[in-house]
Amino acid sequence: MDEQYTRIADWPLVQQKIKRLAFEIAEDNYDEPEIIIAGICHNTEGYALAMHLHDQLKKIVSARIVLTHIELDKGRPADSPVQIAMSEADINGKVVVLVDDVSNSGRTLLYAMKPFLDYHPKKIQMAVLVERTHKQFPLQPDYVGLSLSTTIQEHITVVISRAGEEGIYLS
């Protein structure tokens, strides 16, 4: 990352937050036979976070942990189709944990949740690494790694997938 970014969390702290998120998910779903971890947008930091949560959960629970992704246009989710990489039969009666790197307005999580409502999951939960307090939609993630009070002009960048640059940055 360049100089215009200020690192507010290094990789060891991010790993600690991911591990804690996994333990919280495990505690809340201790009696579930299967948990679906659904990362938002393949090849993004939200999906990278989902992969790390998946790996951590596999170490601590006996439940079947399924990793999948949801595709949508994060910039304009209302104007793009939302696709889930699973069938209705795979989702019905299961716990779904939607995962994204940063929750800002709540818009992305809201639209990512929408197609799951066409099915019948047992419950839908949300996990984010960073929660900002600029809600435009009434969504509150169930699992939060780090809550930050920032101005609307400030931007949070999470880096998980680029070795040597991992961390949470403010610009």
C-alpha positions as CSV (number, residue, x, y, z in Angstrom):
1,M,0.0,0.0,0.0
2,D,1.2,3.5,-0.6
3,E,1.7,6.4,1.8
4,Q,-1.8,7.8,1.5
5,Y,-3.0,4.8,3.5
6,T,-2.6,4.4,7.2
7,R,-2.5,0.9,8.5
8,I,-4.8,0.5,11.5
9,A,-4.5,-3.3,11.9
10,D,-1.6,-5.5,10.9
11,W,-1.9,-9.1,9.7
12,P,-1.5,-10.7,13.1
13,L,-4.3,-8.6,14.5
14,V,-6.5,-9.4,11.4
15,Q,-5.8,-13.1,11.9
16,Q,-6.8,-12.8,15.6
17,K,-10.1,-11.1,14.6
18,I,-10.8,-13.8,12.0
19,K,-10.2,-16.5,14.6
20,R,-12.5,-14.8,17.1
21,L,-15.2,-14.4,14.4
22,A,-15.0,-18.2,13.8
23,F,-15.3,-19.0,17.5
24,E,-18.4,-16.7,17.7
25,I,-20.0,-18.4,14.7
26,A,-19.2,-21.8,16.2
27,E,-20.7,-20.9,19.6
28,D,-23.9,-19.6,18.1
29,N,-24.3,-22.6,15.8
30,Y,-22.8,-25.4,18.0
31,D,-25.7,-27.8,17.3
32,E,-25.9,-27.3,13.6
33,P,-24.9,-30.2,11.3
34,E,-24.0,-27.8,8.5
35,I,-23.0,-24.1,8.1
36,I,-22.7,-22.4,4.8
37,I,-20.1,-19.6,4.6
38,A,-21.1,-17.4,1.7
39,G,-18.5,-14.9,0.7
40,I,-19.6,-11.8,-1.3
41,C,-18.0,-11.6,-4.8
42,H,-15.5,-14.2,-5.8
43,N,-11.9,-12.8,-6.1
44,T,-12.5,-10.0,-3.6
45,E,-11.4,-9.5,0.0
46,G,-14.9,-10.4,1.2
47,Y,-14.5,-13.9,-0.4
48,A,-10.9,-14.1,0.9
49,L,-12.3,-13.4,4.4
50,A,-14.9,-16.2,3.9
51,M,-12.1,-18.6,2.9
52,H,-10.2,-17.8,6.1
53,L,-13.4,-18.2,8.2
54,H,-14.1,-21.5,6.5
55,D,-10.6,-22.8,7.3
56,Q,-10.8,-21.7,10.9
57,L,-14.3,-23.2,11.4
58,K,-13.2,-26.5,10.0
59,K,-10.6,-26.7,12.8
60,I,-13.0,-26.0,15.6
61,V,-16.4,-27.6,14.8
62,S,-17.5,-31.0,13.8
63,A,-20.3,-29.6,11.5
64,R,-19.9,-29.7,7.8
65,I,-18.6,-26.3,6.7
66,V,-19.5,-25.4,3.1
67,L,-17.8,-22.5,1.3
68,T,-19.6,-20.7,-1.5
69,H,-19.9,-17.3,-3.0
70,I,-22.5,-14.7,-4.1
71,E,-21.9,-12.6,-7.2
72,L,-23.2,-9.1,-7.5
73,D,-22.0,-5.6,-8.6
74,K,-20.9,-4.1,-5.3
75,G,-21.1,-0.6,-6.8
76,R,-24.6,-1.0,-8.1
77,P,-26.2,-4.0,-6.5
78,A,-29.8,-2.9,-7.3
79,D,-29.0,-2.8,-11.0
80,S,-27.3,-6.2,-11.4
81,P,-28.4,-9.8,-11.0
82,V,-27.4,-11.5,-7.8
83,Q,-26.2,-15.1,-8.2
84,I,-25.6,-17.8,-5.6
85,A,-23.3,-20.7,-6.4
86,M,-25.7,-23.2,-4.7
87,S,-29.1,-24.7,-5.4
88,E,-32.3,-24.3,-3.3
89,A,-31.8,-27.9,-2.0
90,D,-28.3,-27.0,-0.8
91,I,-29.7,-24.0,1.2
92,N,-33.0,-25.1,2.6
93,G,-32.9,-25.7,6.4
94,K,-29.2,-24.7,6.7
95,V,-27.5,-21.8,8.5
96,V,-26.1,-19.3,6.1
97,V,-23.4,-16.8,7.1
98,L,-23.0,-14.0,4.6
99,V,-19.4,-12.7,4.7
100,D,-17.9,-9.4,3.5
101,D,-14.8,-7.4,4.4
102,V,-16.4,-4.1,5.3
103,S,-19.9,-3.1,6.2
104,N,-20.5,0.6,5.4
105,S,-24.0,1.5,4.3
106,G,-25.4,-2.0,4.5
107,R,-26.4,-2.0,0.8
108,T,-24.2,-4.8,-0.4
109,L,-25.2,-7.1,2.5
110,L,-28.9,-6.4,1.9
111,Y,-28.7,-7.2,-1.8
112,A,-26.5,-10.3,-1.1
113,M,-29.2,-11.6,1.4
114,K,-32.1,-11.1,-1.0
115,P,-31.8,-14.3,-3.1
116,F,-31.5,-16.4,0.0
117,L,-35.0,-15.2,0.9
118,D,-36.4,-17.0,-2.1
119,Y,-35.3,-20.3,-0.4
120,H,-35.8,-21.5,3.2
121,P,-32.6,-21.3,5.1
122,K,-32.8,-22.1,8.8
123,K,-31.3,-18.7,9.5
124,I,-29.1,-16.0,7.8
125,Q,-26.3,-14.4,9.7
126,M,-23.8,-11.7,8.7
127,A,-20.1,-11.5,9.4
128,V,-17.8,-8.6,8.6
129,L,-14.2,-7.9,9.4
130,V,-14.8,-4.1,9.7
131,E,-18.1,-2.4,10.7
132,R,-18.5,1.3,10.0
133,T,-21.3,3.3,11.4
134,H,-22.8,4.9,8.2
135,K,-25.9,2.8,7.8
136,Q,-28.4,3.6,5.1
137,F,-30.1,0.3,5.5
138,P,-31.3,-1.3,8.8
139,L,-28.7,-4.1,8.8
140,Q,-26.5,-5.0,11.8
141,P,-23.9,-7.7,11.2
142,D,-24.1,-10.6,13.8
143,Y,-20.3,-10.9,13.9
144,V,-17.9,-8.0,13.7
145,G,-14.2,-8.1,13.9
146,L,-13.5,-4.4,14.4
147,S,-15.9,-1.5,14.7
148,L,-14.6,1.9,13.5
149,S,-16.1,5.3,13.8
150,T,-15.0,7.1,10.7
151,T,-16.1,10.1,8.7
152,I,-18.1,9.5,5.5
153,Q,-15.1,10.9,3.5
154,E,-12.7,8.3,4.9
155,H,-12.3,5.0,3.3
156,I,-11.5,1.6,4.8
157,T,-9.5,-0.9,2.7
158,V,-9.1,-4.5,3.8
159,V,-6.2,-6.5,2.3
160,I,-6.2,-10.2,2.9
161,S,-5.3,-11.7,-0.5
162,R,-2.0,-9.9,-1.2
163,A,1.0,-11.3,0.7
164,G,3.1,-8.7,2.5
165,E,0.3,-6.1,2.4
166,E,-2.2,-7.8,4.6
167,G,-4.0,-5.5,7.0
168,I,-6.8,-2.9,7.5
169,Y,-6.1,0.5,6.1
170,L,-7.6,4.0,6.4
171,S,-7.5,6.6,3.7
